[in-house]
Amino acid sequence: MDALIYTLVRGPDWQAAERAGAYTGSADDRRDGFLHFSSAAQLRASAAKHRAGERDLVLVEVDAAACGDALRWEPAAGGSRPGLFPHLYGALPLSAVRSVTPLPLGADGAHVFPASIP
């Protein structure tokens, strides 16, 4: 599977994670029992589906191997999207994070991703 995985985090939630030393997820993550991640190829579609128009997001890039056995690649709930998605069953330690990048909205209302994201 991919060496790097990504999640979109609301600014205040990321600030809390930095204070705590780990990210424990959004309300949706806690409801589902795991942290939702995407591969680089899945990221734009995930943002459009789950975070459309949201301001104050950060893109968190994570070393998948640093997540250990708590990371599993699984189908989306109900088979709603093709492929396997990375799900982390546990908190994300900040030591696994490779970068945190602000994710602004463009003039068209879509998120503007770094050039490294396809």
Phi, psi and omega in degrees: 000178185294145179285331180241139176232164189223149171220151178256124186236137175293141184311307180299326178293322179290322177299320177295321179296319179297322178291323184276338183089004178199153177258123183258002172102170178275177176300322178296318178299313182297321177298318184276345177088010178201161176273131181275130175231169176224154168283170178301321181291335182267346194297312183298316180294321178296318179297316181295324182281318191252342184226023182306129175074359181284133176266169175059043174257152170239146175265118182254118179262129189233140173284109184302320182297329181290347179277344177065208184289349179287346179266127178230142176262118188222159175294155174295153180304130178070010180064028186290339178222143181289156176093176179255142181244144178283127178236130180254117180267081182145176180288151176271113177288140181297338178295340179274350184279130179263328177199156175227119186234129174303144182238086183286166173266139176277177180301332180275359179088356177269153179292144180259111184269154174300156181300337182287349180264122182296000000 
